[in-house]
């Protein structure tokens, strides 16, 4: 019984797929975070320009 249990690798594939999915999820989260920071920069520049235009006499 112990020998059969030691040789059983039926759950190894599902664990591997789970690890791959976790790493892909982390990669997607990191990429989306970087994209959102870059996408926000033009709006920040526009807001700064509008503030500067409103503050000039």
N, C-alpha and C positions, 0 to 999 in steps of 0.2 A: 504494500500500500504506500509506504513512504517513497519507494523507488518510483512508482507511478506519479506520485504527487510532485516529486523533484523534476521529473521529465516533462510534466504538463506545462505547456507554454501557450495555452489557449487565450489567456487574458493579455498577453504581451502586445499583441497587435492593437488592441483597443487602447492600451496605455500609450503606445507610440502615437497613435492618431490624436489622442488627447493632448499630448505634449506638442505636437505639430500645430494643432489648433490654438493652443495657448500662445505659442511663439508668434504665430501669424496675427493673433489678436493684439499682442503687444506691439508688433511692428505697425499695424494699422493705427493704433492709438497714437503712437509716436509721430507717424506721418501726418495724421490729421491735426495734431497739436502744432506741428511746424507750419502747416499750410494755413491754419487759422491765424497764427501770429503774422505771417507774411501778408495775408489778405487784409489784415486790419491796418497795416501801415499807410496805405493811401487815404483811408478815412481819417486817420490821425493827422496826416499832413493837411488835409482839407480843413479839418476843425481848427488847427493851429493857424492856418492862413485866414480863416474867417474871424478868429479871435483877434488876430493882428489888425485886420482891416477894420474891425469895430472899435479898436482902441486908438486908432490914429485920429488926430483932431481935424 
